[in-house]
Amino acid sequence: MDLTGARWHKSTRSGSNQGACVEVASNLADIVGVRDSKDPTGPALVFGPTAWRAFVAQLSK
C-alpha cells in the first residue's frame, strides 16, 4: 500500500513523552494506516475504513 501523503497523528489521550505511541493516518482514500511512533520509517499496518471502525468500536466496549 502506498502511504505517501499520509498525515499521521497520535491520540490526544496519549500521555507518553517518550514517543511510545501508535500513530494513525486516516486521510487517505479507502485505507487507514497504523504505525509505531518510535519507528516512523518502519512498517505500517493498513486497514480498510470499515475494519478500522469495527476495531475501534471493540476497544471502547
C-alpha positions, 0 to 999 in steps of 0.5 A, spaced: 500 500 500 502 506 498 502 511 504 505 517 501 501 523 503 499 520 509 498 525 515 499 521 521 497 523 528 497 520 535 491 520 540 490 526 544 489 521 550 496 519 549 500 521 555 507 518 553 513 523 552 517 518 550 514 517 543 511 510 545 505 511 541 501 508 535 500 513 530 494 513 525 493 516 518 486 516 516 486 521 510 487 517 505 482 514 500 479 507 502 485 505 507 487 507 514 494 506 516 497 504 523 504 505 525 509 505 531 511 512 533 518 510 535 519 507 528 516 512 523 520 509 517 518 502 519 512 498 517 505 500 517 499 496 518 493 498 513 486 497 514 480 498 510 475 504 513 470 499 515 475 494 519 478 500 522 471 502 525 469 495 527 476 495 531 475 501 534 468 500 536 471 493 540 476 497 544 471 502 547 466 496 549 
